[in-house]
Every structure is written in structure tokens, then in C-alpha cells.
Amino acid sequence: MADPLALLTAWLPDGGAMTLATTAPDGGPRARTVLVTGVVDGGLRFHSSTPTGKTVDLAHDPRACGVFHWSDAGRQAVVTGRVHELDATVSDAAFAVRPPHLQRVAWLYDAVLPTLRGPRYEVDPSALDATTDVPARRPASWTTFALVPTTIEVWLGGPDRVASRTRYVRDGDTWAGVPVLP
Ligand SMILES: Cc1cc2nc3c(=O)[nH]c(=O)nc-3n(C[C@H](O)[C@H](O)[C@H](O)COP(=O)(O)O)c2cc1C
């Protein structure tokens, strides 16, 4: 049986944008896009400032679902599992190699965090100017999470082939194929 995490790792260079669905404290669904920067120790890593809606949701219920769609390749992967926050040292290292404009976004977000009470927030684009100095270290509000999958469903389609769907469930260190319908 193929290793679906190895598949995901191979496909990430085609784009790491993942729709991350969580459960809000009131029980309702919430979803948003995050960028998965790698698969390490069986976990899909992404970064976020905190608190945000997603970090509030995950503190309340760590279960999550992530959906990748690679439209050019006609592929989709749907992942379910639990999310946990990684050590500060992981975030320190990840921030150091983050593109400079995203480092600036993290610092700008850190600055507006205390005022985030309305339906919208906006960062002055001039504050993202490449000449704007920000500290080399990460703001304490910027952190790293890992979504550790327990199920992965891979859908392969495209105009030139019949769609296929394979569902994998983690079985210890390996993955087993299971029927796609519950
Ligand atoms: C392409 C794309 C990538 C994004 N990547 C991230 C990300 O890696 N981390 C993040 O916190 N927000 C990211 N965002 C912003 C989120 O989608 C979201 O608007 C924000 O994190 C607030 O969501 P929340 O209040 O549900 O936590 C991204 C948005 C887009 C469109």
C-alpha cells in the first residue's frame, strides 16, 4: 500500500495551500486557507499568529480537516487528524527562513493584535515596504502547528482519466486502505 504522506510530500512543491477546517467553540464549522510548509515527523506544518480564530478553535478542539486541491494536476487530498503546537525552537528556525515580507506581516500582525475586535483589520501597505525594519527574531505571537493525519483520502482525476479515490487510515506506523464509504 502506498504511503499517502509520501505522496503529499511529493506534491507540496506544486502548492502548499490547504483549506483548514476546525470547529468553533460554539460547535459551528470554520475554514480558512493556510500554507503548509513541510511534512516533518508525520505532521503537516503550518504557521499562524495567535490568537486567531483557528488557534482559538484548535485550543478548544484539536481535531481538524485539511483539503488540498492541485487544479492543474487534477488532484485532491483530504486529511483529518489532530493539530498540536510545536516547540518554540521549531518556530524560531522556521521564522528565520521565512520570506522577509512574511516576516514583516507577522510583526505587523503582532502590533495590531491587541486592537483586533472589529469585523475587519487592515495593514497599511507602506508598512510592508521592503525598507521597513523588523527584528530578525519572530514575534512571540507567531507559532507553528502540526496537523498529524489519521486519515488521508486521495482523489485523482483530470480530463484524460477516470477519477479514482483511495482512502487510507493510519495503522501505527503504516497506512491501510479502507472502503471510501463509512
Ligand atoms: C493563499 C493564502 C495563504 C494563507 N496562509 C496562511 C497561513 O499560512 N497562516 C495563517 O495564519 N493565515 C494564512 N492565510 C490567511 C487565512 O486564510 C485567514 O484569513 C487568517 O489566518 C485568519 O483566519 P482565522 O481567523 O480563521 O484564524 C492565508 C490566506 C491565503 C489566501
The ligand as an SDF file (V2000), in Angstrom:
LIG
                    3D

 31 33  0  0  0  0  0  0  0  0999 V2000
   -3.1040   31.7230   -0.0590 C   0  0  0  0  0  0  0  0  0  0  0  0
   -3.3150   32.0550    1.4100 C   0  0  0  0  0  0  0  0  0  0  0  0
   -2.4300   31.5420    2.3330 C   0  0  0  0  0  0  0  0  0  0  0  0
   -2.6040   31.8340    3.6790 C   0  0  0  0  0  0  0  0  0  0  0  0
   -1.7250   31.2790    4.5640 N   0  0  0  0  0  0  0  0  0  0  0  0
   -1.9300   31.4860    5.8790 C   0  0  0  0  0  0  0  0  0  0  0  0
   -1.0790   30.8240    6.8250 C   0  0  0  0  0  0  0  0  0  0  0  0
   -0.1620   30.0590    6.4880 O   0  0  0  0  0  0  0  0  0  0  0  0
   -1.3220   31.0600    8.1410 N   0  0  0  0  0  0  0  0  0  0  0  0
   -2.3360   31.8830    8.5520 C   0  0  0  0  0  0  0  0  0  0  0  0
   -2.4920   32.0370    9.7550 O   0  0  0  0  0  0  0  0  0  0  0  0
   -3.1500   32.5110    7.6800 N   0  0  0  0  0  0  0  0  0  0  0  0
   -2.9830   32.3270    6.3610 C   0  0  0  0  0  0  0  0  0  0  0  0
   -3.8060   32.9300    5.4600 N   0  0  0  0  0  0  0  0  0  0  0  0
   -4.9010   33.7990    5.9910 C   0  0  0  0  0  0  0  0  0  0  0  0
   -6.0170   32.8810    6.4850 C   0  0  0  0  0  0  0  0  0  0  0  0
   -6.6800   32.2680    5.3930 O   0  0  0  0  0  0  0  0  0  0  0  0
   -7.0430   33.5950    7.3890 C   0  0  0  0  0  0  0  0  0  0  0  0
   -7.6650   34.6500    6.7170 O   0  0  0  0  0  0  0  0  0  0  0  0
   -6.4040   34.1230    8.6620 C   0  0  0  0  0  0  0  0  0  0  0  0
   -5.3940   33.2510    9.1530 O   0  0  0  0  0  0  0  0  0  0  0  0
   -7.4550   34.2950    9.7530 C   0  0  0  0  0  0  0  0  0  0  0  0
   -8.1630   33.1030    9.9000 O   0  0  0  0  0  0  0  0  0  0  0  0
   -8.7880   32.6210   11.2870 P   0  0  0  0  0  0  0  0  0  0  0  0
   -9.3880   33.8530   11.9310 O   0  0  0  0  0  0  0  0  0  0  0  0
   -9.8260   31.6090   10.9190 O   0  0  0  0  0  0  0  0  0  0  0  0
   -7.7000   32.0510   12.1230 O   0  0  0  0  0  0  0  0  0  0  0  0
   -3.6750   32.6630    4.1130 C   0  0  0  0  0  0  0  0  0  0  0  0
   -4.5610   33.1580    3.1720 C   0  0  0  0  0  0  0  0  0  0  0  0
   -4.3790   32.8560    1.8440 C   0  0  0  0  0  0  0  0  0  0  0  0
   -5.3690   33.3990    0.8400 C   0  0  0  0  0  0  0  0  0  0  0  0
  1  2  1  0
  2  3  1  0
  2 30  2  0
  3  4  2  0
  4  5  1  0
  4 28  1  0
  5  6  2  0
  6  7  1  0
  6 13  1  0
  7  8  2  0
  7  9  1  0
  9 10  1  0
 10 11  2  0
 10 12  1  0
 12 13  2  0
 13 14  1  0
 14 15  1  0
 14 28  1  0
 15 16  1  0
 16 17  1  0
 16 18  1  0
 18 19  1  0
 18 20  1  0
 20 21  1  0
 20 22  1  0
 22 23  1  0
 23 24  1  0
 24 25  2  0
 24 26  1  0
 24 27  1  0
 28 29  2  0
 29 30  1  0
 30 31  1  0
M  END
$$$$
